[in-house]
């Protein structure tokens, strides 16, 4: 695991080699153990390494037998032993025991389609000297990030945006289309970022640059198909088998491995499987809040740790700890987000780093298994849409809109009457509705085509699975949008900020191939979300754990914004030099905060989004002029 960076000049013009060192210097936290560079005319690329596999011999860049193909890779290839055996049988010779070298020879053997043979998490760049050809690629679910900027004949890339910003030719400007998407989704969906001109390679995509120019293409196209011949018992048995195999693959390491453990069933299941595979207690870690009795899962995590026999540690954060982490973590996240748990994740990874270099998590199960409340609407929303329209709009929706707070219920009801799936999904996701955005943007600031752009971003993924029902479609989209560009981005940045590698067994390709093909009746049965998943994990967890109320990774943000942090938020959003005042109407900002503090509405998602944007702008762009 590491961080990579580089550039390619199509004209072959050399650049200052000291720039590569500066780019790598911005991502030392991703790889404090080692550094490597290579320069070939107008091509330069390098890496900072966190040594996990082949600690002594895995120095990058790594090359093929005759030194004509070079790679720097961020990530882990979990099936590299199998791929290596196949390549050895085909005559390839290896000089290290690292997983990275496997990709070099896979490229020699299969070209750009080498990515189709890899089960892992990665962002890499390969330089083919003979063909003067560059290949960048990101893993199918986007666990590892990869950013790039093309301007004229120059392409720059890196595992983090900071590496690109280290180039003095890159100007820092807000991408207002990215900001518009952010206000809807709570994250900036690929390929956009909040920086004008900087893009992120979408999950399952590759970028090729050669004499024909630069092109980005999607390589991972394996839409799930429900197998009607499989029974519930078949799915349970197969999912158990594949999940165990995934955890076993992802425990491979030459350094200590632990796990993040909340009170939820997914992380607990991963830990239970891990504990059954090792002869000593797994080291587990949890985070909570000093004044967060209503959201903490510390007691549940401790109970799970006792039951499984792990070596458990936890850390508690105060409101002041959180505020400090909030301001510091934006530097590592590089984009504004609305996921309040991201900063708590940073704290628990700091704790874990004192004991291990690698942690496994339960992230990634909620999307294919239908763990979120919004999936109820896609499972049963067709019943609501049978209600006559006048009754839905004039009675039900109007009554719900009058409720104080209840933000989640309002979003659900607004969306349920919409027939078009992509528009319905957008309404479910929306932090700010289309109506509220019209009142939020300052005159002339909002980009055109906002709503249609949002629908297009969803349909880019959804159209591939129109053969599935709407629940299957939403789960598929979520795994490639909100999971990749929000939750996994936060997980990568917050863990790597502490030099910890975070792995996600539920996103193993073999497991996901089956999980994403589940029929909806096994995802949600009655009011039971993650129905078949709960059957699967009965092998490892008792019913009292499985039936716990799902909280997610929550924070006391709602309460803090109504009390201790209210003045802090007001100062950020409405103070002199605020970027939010430049882009948004001050009266609308004040109303959002006032309604939340008074308890009239639950605006914590909207306020946190704006706070996140403000802190991001101050960190990366500078104080606003207005």
TIGUSE-420723 format. One record per residue (C-alpha): residue in three letters; x, y, z. Coordinates in steps of 0.25 Angstrom, whole numbers, plus 2048, in hexadecimal, padded with zeros to 3 digits. Example, Ala and Ser with C-alpha at 12.3 -4.5 7.8 and 13.67 -1.06 7.14 Angstrom:
// residues 2
ala8317EE81F
ser8377FC81D
This chain:
// residues 626
unk800800800
unk80580D7FD
unk80381A7F5
unk80781D7E7
unk8098297DE
unk80F82D7D1
unk80E8347C4
unk80F8327B5
unk81283D7AA
unk80D83879D
unk818840796
unk82283979E
unk8278467A4
unk82E8447B1
unk82A84B7BE
unk83184F7CA
unk8348417D1
unk8338487DF
unk82484A7DC
unk82283B7DE
unk82883B7EB
unk81F8467F0
unk81383F7EB
unk8178327F3
unk81A83B7FF
unk80B83F800
unk807830801
unk81282B80B
unk807827815
unk80281D80A
unk81081680A
unk81A81A815
unk82380D813
unk82980F805
unk8298187F9
unk82C8157EA
unk82D81D7DD
unk83081B7CF
unk8318257C3
unk8318227B5
unk83182F7AC
unk8248357AD
unk81F82A7B7
unk82182A7C6
unk81A8227D1
unk81D81E7DF
unk8178197EC
unk81781A7FB
unk81680C801
unk80F80680D
unk8167F880D
unk80C7ED80F
unk8107E2805
unk81E7DE803
unk8237E980C
unk8327E7808
unk8317E47F9
unk8247EC7F5
unk82B7F97F2
unk8248017E7
unk8248057DB
unk8247F67D7
unk8277F17C9
unk8277E57C0
unk8327DC7BC
unk8397E67B2
unk8357F37B9
unk82C7F87AE
unk81F7F87B6
unk81E7FF7C3
unk8138017CE
unk8108087DA
unk8048037E2
unk7FC8077EE
unk7F47FC7F3
unk7F47ED7F5
unk7F17E17EB
unk7EB7D67F3
unk7EB7CC7E9
unk7FA7CE7E5
unk7FF7C07E9
unk7F57BA7DF
unk7F87C47D4
unk8077C27D7
unk8067B37D5
unk7FF7B57C8
unk8097BF7C3
unk8157B67C7
unk80F7AB7BF
unk80E7B47B3
unk81D7B77B4
unk81E7C47BC
unk8297C57C6
unk8287CD7D3
unk8337D47DB
unk82A7D77E8
unk81F7D17F0
unk8167DD7EF
unk8087DE7EA
unk80C7EA7E2
unk8157E37D9
unk80A7D97D5
unk8037E57CE
unk80F7E87C6
unk80F7DA7C0
unk8007DA7BF
unk8017E67B6
unk80C7E07AD
unk8037D47AC
unk7F57DA7AA
unk7F77E97A7
unk7ED7F37AC
unk7E47E77B0
unk7EE7E37BB
unk7E47EA7C4
unk7DA7DF7C2
unk7E37D57C8
unk7E47DD7D5
unk7DC7DB7E2
unk7E17E67EB
unk7E17F57EE
unk7EA7FE7E6
unk7ED80A7DE
unk7FA8097D6
unk80180E7CA
unk8098067C0
unk81380C7B6
unk8168037AA
unk8238097A5
unk824802798
unk816807794
unk81781479B
unk80A8117A1
unk8048147AF
unk7F980C7B6
unk7F28117C2
unk7E78087C9
unk7DE8087D5
unk7D87FC7DC
unk7C97F87D9
unk7C37FD7E5
unk7CC8097E7
unk7D28067F4
unk7DF80D7F0
unk7DE81B7EB
unk7E58207DE
unk7E582E7D9
unk7EA8357CD
unk7EB8427C5
unk7ED8437B6
unk7F18517B1
unk7F78537A3
unk8018487A1
unk8038467B0
unk7FC83B7B8
unk7FE83B7C7
unk7F98307D1
unk7FA82C7DF
unk7F38247EA
unk7EF8317F1
unk7EC83F7EB
unk7F78457F3
unk80183F7EB
unk7FB8457DE
unk7FA8537E6
unk8098527E8
unk80B8567DA
unk80C8657D9
unk8058657CC
unk7F88607D2
unk7EF86B7D6
unk7E58697E2
unk7D786C7DD
unk7C98677E2
unk7C285E7D8
unk7B48647D9
unk7AE8577D2
unk7B584F7DD
unk7AF8587E8
unk7A18577E2
unk7A28477E2
unk7A88487F0
unk79B84F7F5
unk7938447F0
unk79B8377F3
unk7A383C7FF
unk7B08387F7
unk7B583C7E9
unk7B38307E0
unk7BD82B7D7
unk7C382F7CD
unk7C183D7D3
unk7C98437DF
unk7C78507E6
unk7D38567DF
unk7D185B7D1
unk7D98537C7
unk7DD8487D1
unk7D583A7CF
unk7D582D7D6
unk7D58207CE
unk7C881A7D1
unk7C780C7D7
unk7CA8017CD
unk7D080B7C3
unk7DD80C7BC
unk7E48177B5
unk7ED8157A9
unk7F781F7A3
unk7FF81C797
unk802822789
unk7F3822786
unk7F082B792
unk7E98297A0
unk7DD8217A2
unk7D581C7AE
unk7CD8107AD
unk7C58067B6
unk7CB7F97B7
unk7C37F27C2
unk7B67EE7BB
unk7B07E27C3
unk7A17E67C5
unk79B7DC7CF
unk7907D27CB
unk7877CB7D5
unk7887BC7D4
unk77A7B77D6
unk77F7A97D8
unk7867AC7E6
unk77E7AA7F2
unk77F7B37FF
unk7877A7805
unk7907A77F9
unk7937B67FA
unk7967B5809
unk7A07AA807
unk7A77B17FB
unk7A77BE802
unk7AE7B880E
unk7B87B1806
unk7BC7BD7FE
unk7BC7C680A
unk7C57BD812
unk7CE7BC805
unk7CE7CB804
unk7D37CD813
unk7DD7C3811
unk7E37CA805
unk7E37D780B
unk7EA7D3818
unk7F67CF810
unk8017D9815
unk8107D9819
unk80C7E3824
unk8027E3830
unk7F37E382C
unk7E77E8834
unk7D97EC832
unk7D07F8835
unk7C47F483D
unk7B77FB840
unk7AB7F5846
unk7A57F2838
unk7A47E4832
unk7AD7E6826
unk7BA7EA82D
unk7B67DF838
unk7B57D582D
unk7C27D8827
unk7C97D7835
unk7C27CA838
unk7C87C482B
unk7D57CA82E
unk7D57C483C
unk7D27B6837
unk7DE7B782E
unk7E97BB837
unk7EF7B5844
unk7EF7C284C
unk7E57CD84F
unk7E37D7844
unk7E67E5847
unk7D97ED846
unk7D67FC847
unk7CA805849
unk7C781484A
unk7BC81B852
unk7B8828858
unk7B982D867
unk7AB833866
unk7A582A85B
unk79D820863
unk792821859
unk79B81D84D
unk7A7815853
unk7A9807851
unk7B580585A
unk7AD7FC864
unk7A87F3858
unk7B67F3852
unk7BC7EF860
unk7B27E4861
unk7B57DE853
unk7C47DF857
unk7C27D7863
unk7B97CD85C
unk7C47CB851
unk7D07CC85A
unk7D77D7853
unk7E17E1859
unk7D97ED859
unk7DC7FC85B
unk7D3808859
unk7D4817858
unk7CA82285D
unk7C9830856
unk7C483C85C
unk7BD847854
unk7CA84F854
unk7D284384F
unk7C8842844
unk7C9851840
unk7D8850840
unk7D7843837
unk7CD84982E
unk7D685582A
unk7E384C829
unk7DC841821
unk7D7849816
unk7E684A812
unk7E683B810
unk7D883A80A
unk7DB8447FF
unk7CD8467FC
unk7C184A805
unk7B883F80A
unk7AC83D812
unk7AF830819
unk7B1835827
unk7B782782B
unk7C382A823
unk7CB83182D
unk7C8827838
unk7CE81D82F
unk7DB82482E
unk7DB82483E
unk7D981583E
unk7E4812833
unk7EE81B83C
unk7EB811847
unk7EC80583E
unk7FA80A838
unk800809846
unk7FE7FA845
unk7FC7F5837
unk7FF7FA828
unk7F27F3822
unk7E47F3826
unk7D87EC820
unk7CA7F2821
unk7BC7EE81E
unk7B97F9814
unk7B37F6807
unk7A87EC80C
unk79C7F680D
unk79B7F97FE
unk79A7EB7F8
unk7927E6804
unk7897F2805
unk78C7F7813
unk788805812
unk77A80B815
unk779810807
unk778802801
unk76A800807
unk76580B7FD
unk76B8037F1
unk7657F67F6
unk7577FA7F9
unk7568087F3
unk74D8027E7
unk7428017F1
unk74380F7F5
unk7428137E6
unk73580C7E5
unk72F8167EE
unk7278217E6
unk73082D7E3
unk7278387E9
unk7278307F6
unk73682E7F7
unk73983C7F4
unk72E8447FA
unk72D83C807
unk73883280A
unk74483B805
unk73E84880B
unk73C841818
unk74A83C818
unk750849814
unk74A850820
unk75184782A
unk75C84D832
unk76A84782F
unk768839829
unk77183C81E
unk77282D819
unk76382B819
unk761838810
unk76C833806
unk765826805
unk75782B803
unk75C8357F9
unk76382A7F1
unk75981F7F2
unk74F8257E8
unk7598277DD
unk75881C7D2
unk76681E7CB
unk7708167D3
unk77C8207D1
unk77482C7D6
unk76F8247E1
unk77C8207E6
unk78182F7E5
unk7768337EE
unk7798297F8
unk78882C7F8
unk78583B7F8
unk78C844803
unk7868507FD
unk77984E7F4
unk7798557E7
unk76F85F7ED
unk7788627F8
unk7848637EF
unk77D86E7E7
unk77C8767F4
unk78A8737F9
unk7938787ED
unk7968867EB
unk79188C7DE
unk7998887D2
unk7A287E7DA
unk79A8717D8
unk79E8697CB
unk7948667C1
unk78E8587BF
unk7908547CE
unk78484A7CF
unk7878447C2
unk7958427C5
unk79283B7D2
unk7898317CB
unk79382F7C0
unk79E82C7CB
unk7948217D1
unk79081B7C3
unk79E8197BF
unk79F80E7C9
unk79080A7C9
unk78E8087BA
unk7977FB7BB
unk78D7F47C4
unk77F7F87BF
unk77C7E97BF
unk77C7E97CE
unk7717EF7D7
unk7727FC7DD
unk7787F77EA
unk7837F07E2
unk7857FC7DA
unk7878057E6
unk7907FC7ED
unk7997FB7E0
unk79A80A7DF
unk79D80C7ED
unk7A98037ED
unk7AF80B7E2
unk7AB8197E7
unk7A881B7F5
unk7B18107FA
unk7BC8137F0
unk7BC8227F0
unk7B88247FF
unk7BA819809
unk7C6812803
unk7CC81F7FF
unk7CB82380E
unk7D0816813
unk7DC81680A
unk7E082580D
unk7DE82481C
unk7E581681D
unk7F181A814
unk7F282781C
unk7F781F827
unk7FF81581E
unk7F580A820
unk7F0801815
unk7E17FE815
unk7DB7F280F
unk7CD7EF80B
unk7CA7E080A
unk7BB7E2806
unk7C07E87F9
unk7C87DC7F5
unk7C47DA7E6
unk7C07CC7E8
unk7B77CF7F4
unk7B17DB7ED
unk7AE7D47E0
unk7A47CB7E8
unk79F7D67F2
unk79C7E07E7
unk7947D57E0
unk78B7D27EC
unk77C7D37E9
unk7757DE7F1
unk76C7D47F9
unk7797D07FF
unk77F7DE802
unk7727E3809
unk7677D980E
unk75C7E0815
unk7627EB81D
unk76F7E381E
unk77B7EA817
unk7877E2814
unk77E7D6815
unk7877CB80F
unk7937D2814
unk78E7CF822
unk78C7C181F
unk79A7C081A
unk7A17C6826
unk7997BC830
unk7A57B382E
unk7AE7BD836
unk7A57C683E
unk79A7C4848
unk78C7C9846
unk78D7D3851
unk7987DA849
unk7917D883B
unk7847DF840
unk78B7EB846
unk7857F8840
unk78E7FE835
unk79480B838
unk79E80D82E
unk7AB814832
unk7A4820838
unk7A882D83F
unk7A1837848
unk7A184183D
unk79284583E
unk79384884C
unk7A084F84B
unk79B858840
unk79085C849
unk798860854
unk7A8860856
unk7AB861848
unk7A086B843
unk7A9877845
unk7B587083E
unk7AC86D832
unk7A687B831
unk7B4881831
unk7B9877826
unk7AD87981D
unk7A988881F
unk7B688E824
unk7BF89881C
unk7C6892811
unk7BD885811
unk7BD87E803
unk7AF87A806
unk7AB888806
unk7B18897F8
unk7AA87E7F2
unk79D87D7FA
unk7928877FF
unk79688B80E
unk78788C811
unk78587D80D
unk791879815
unk78C880821
unk77E87A820
unk78486C81F
unk78C86E82C
unk781875833
unk77686A830
unk780860835
unk784867842
unk775869845
unk77285B842
unk76885E837
unk77085682D
unk77B84B82D
unk785852824
unk79184B829
unk79584581B
unk793853814
unk79B85A81F
unk7A685081F
unk7A7850810
unk7A985F810
unk7B385F81C
unk7BB854814
unk7BB85D808
unk7BF86980F
unk7CB862816
unk7CF85C809
unk7CF869802
unk7D787080D
unk7E186480D
unk7E38637FE
unk7DE86F7F7
unk7E087A801
unk7D7884808
unk7CC8897FF
unk7CC8977F9
unk7BE89A7FD
